[in-house]
Amino acid sequence: MKKFAFIVHLRASYRKDMQFLAAPLGWIPDSFYRFALRNRPLAPFIWSDVHVTSEATQAQGCVIMLPYSGQQLLEQQKAMMPRLQEAVELASSTGAEIVGLGALTSPITLGGKLLTTDSPVSITNGNAFTAYITWKKVAQLIQAHPNRCPTVALVGATGSVGSLVAQLLATHQPEANYLLVARNERKLSALAVAMQALDACVRPKISLAMDAVRQADIVVLLTSAADALLHGKHLKKGAIVLDDTQPRNTHPNLCKQRPDVTVIDGGLVAMHHLRLTRSVGLPPGLSYACLAETMLLAQADHEGHFSIGNPTLAQADYISTLAIRFAHLGFELSADYSFGKPLARSVPARLTEPAFTLSSTR
Ligand SMILES: NC(=O)c1ccc[n+]([C@@H]2O[C@H](COP(=O)([O-])OP(=O)(O)OC[C@H]3O[C@@H](n4cnc5c(N)ncnc54)[C@H](OP(=O)(O)O)[C@@H]3O)[C@@H](O)[C@H]2O)c1
């Protein structure tokens, strides 16, 4: 097995994430951190060792922290590039041969493209497996939905994860109605055409407005914004939201304002033996799907870069076969969580039933 590294950034705020380093750091207000650290080039550092298998006595990988918030990454993309390159070099110095890109480190590097030139390691943005895991969950939700042909909104449909989820759904669930939402109309139209080419029955609608999401029974959130984009006013009664975003584009208050709505944390993978020396904000035994892709490629001794930019259907197929090969370690869709807690509301039993695989639904 190759060694791997996974690059993350602060998820919410300095205050919230620093308390994982030492509890008193969580009492310092964010404004102080922002003032003290403004315009300082902060070096990435090793946040956590990672053990994937139960018998591992030494770390099989690590998580590298880029100490900037999602907002900072989006606002200062150019300034972040040298920091990301430092993170890749740090990964390489630990012996890692495969590096995965967590959260917004992928969108700001064009899905990893900007890091591939002269890279000492293989890069993956982790989005082929993320799309595959997300598709599996959406397929379950469609099958269990009381409407025979529910409307599924893909918000952030044209992105690296979104475009592959859309193609998987067009291929395997052509019966549903699809609404594609993002800000670039040209890309949305091209994706709608690509979905129709996969199955002529699929006739997606496109929209640039979040308000259009109110038509949807199932909303899949795949945007790369730094804060909450989806609000109660955007959702129809009883809507189910699958939120893949990191940092989250839904606010915990959403469920208080709209108790009729169910929010499920998306892109989560069950990993039976996974151990981290410091949390990345998930309950034990769970991994982000993009981290899971990095671990899968490392387990398989993969050579070369993998998911770069928008991954393809063939890559989803390949990574799903690796997930089956290493199923003794997990690499499967997790149980339902909502804002990090096991989903209290009972989702109809059918939602958790069929285990879709790419080969079984073709
Ligand atoms: N849970 C996991 O394991 C996991 C794994 C991978 C990624 N993720 C998360 O998934 C999300 C998407 O990642 P990605 O790599 O696919 O990002 P991406 O390639 O940048 O795609 C983002 C998509 O969102 C749209 N978008 C961005 N800002 C928007 C806004 N304000 N309003 C409406 N649409 C907006 C973009 O299109 P326009 O620019 O045209 O609007 C694009 O369609 C990120 O939050 C990432 O952290 C989670």
The ligand as a Gaussian input file, in Angstrom:
#p B3LYP/6-31G(d) Opt

LIG

0 1
 N      -18.381000      15.184000       1.338000
 C      -17.305000      14.956000       0.591000
 O      -16.584000      13.988000       0.712000
 C      -16.957000      15.924000      -0.506000
 C      -16.067000      15.525000      -1.496000
 C      -15.780000      16.404000      -2.540000
 C      -16.339000      17.671000      -2.551000
 N      -17.172000      18.036000      -1.532000
 C      -17.800000      19.356000      -1.528000
 O      -18.690000      19.437000      -2.632000
 C      -18.784000      20.795000      -3.062000
 C      -18.550000      20.871000      -4.576000
 O      -17.197000      20.539000      -4.857000
 P      -16.666000      20.565000      -6.359000
 O      -15.249000      20.174000      -6.302000
 O      -17.617000      19.820000      -7.225000
 O      -16.778000      22.123000      -6.686000
 P      -16.767000      22.857000      -8.122000
 O      -16.165000      21.980000      -9.148000
 O      -16.196000      24.207000      -7.900000
 O      -18.318000      23.001000      -8.472000
 C      -19.149000      23.841000      -7.730000
 C      -20.503000      23.973000      -8.403000
 O      -21.278000      24.902000      -7.653000
 C      -21.668000      26.005000      -8.478000
 N      -21.652000      27.179000      -7.595000
 C      -20.586000      27.689000      -6.947000
 N      -20.973000      28.742000      -6.200000
 C      -22.327000      28.868000      -6.381000
 C      -23.297000      29.769000      -5.895000
 N      -22.966000      30.766000      -5.070000
 N      -24.591000      29.599000      -6.279000
 C      -24.945000      28.598000      -7.126000
 N      -24.054000      27.716000      -7.633000
 C      -22.747000      27.854000      -7.261000
 C      -20.643000      26.018000      -9.617000
 O      -21.128000      26.533000     -10.845000
 P      -21.171000      28.112000     -11.146000
 O      -19.802000      28.638000     -10.818000
 O      -21.582000      28.192000     -12.574000
 O      -22.215000      28.638000     -10.236000
 C      -20.451000      24.521000      -9.821000
 O      -21.553000      23.983000     -10.537000
 C      -17.757000      21.581000      -2.231000
 O      -18.430000      22.160000      -1.123000
 C      -16.813000      20.498000      -1.748000
 O      -16.152000      20.833000      -0.551000
 C      -17.495000      17.189000      -0.530000

